[in-house]
Amino acid sequence: MAGKTQSKASSGKLHIKWVRSAICSPVKHKRVVKGLGFTRLNQIIERPDTAAIGGMVKKVPHLVEIVES
């Protein structure tokens, strides 16, 4: 465990905005949006820039967008 350290690039934050409703989306997509922490449309949330969060965003690119901060 002592060998693992976080670099400056991986300690960044992502600002993600929910831009499109998930009403007609598959259940898996709805669960991803809820798992990211969204509760309402046009909400902007801040999440750590990790591989897990990046993978979730890549699953629903038609519903969310990354906002430049």
N, C-alpha and C positions, 0 to 999 in steps of 0.2 A: 503494500500500500504506500510505502514511503516514496516509491518511484513515480507515482501518478501525481501530476500537478496540472493545474489549469493554466492555459496560456491566456494572454490578453484578448485574443480573437474569440475564444470560446466563452468568455465571460460577458459577452454583449447581451443586449436585450432586443427582442423583436416587438414591434408595435403592429398588431394585427387588427384589421377592421372587418366586421361581418357586414357584407354588402348585399347579399341576396338571400331571400327566404329559403328555408329548407323544407317547405311544406310538401312539395312533390318529389323530394329527393328520397333515395332509398334509406332504410332504417340505419344502415351503417354510416351514411353521411351525417345523419342527424345526431348519431352518437359521437361522432368525431367533433362536431360543432359544440356539443354539450361538454365533451371532454376537454376542449380548449378553454372552456370557462365562460362562453358567451351566454347571456341571458336575454338580450334584446337586439333587434336589428340596428345597424349603424353604430354599434358599440365598438370602442377601441380598447383593446386590452394589451397589457405588456407581459410578455413571457420570456424566459431565458432562451438564448439562441443555442438550443441543443439539437441533436440529431432526432430525438423523439418528437419534439415540437415541429421541426422542419418536415418530418415525415407526415405528420397530421395535416399540416398546411398543404402539402403536395397531394393529399387524398381528396381535398375539397377546394381546388383552386378556383372553381366557378362560383363558390359561395363566399370566399374570404379574399382579402388582399393585404399585402404587407405595406404599411404606411411608412414613409420616410419621416424620421423624427429629427 
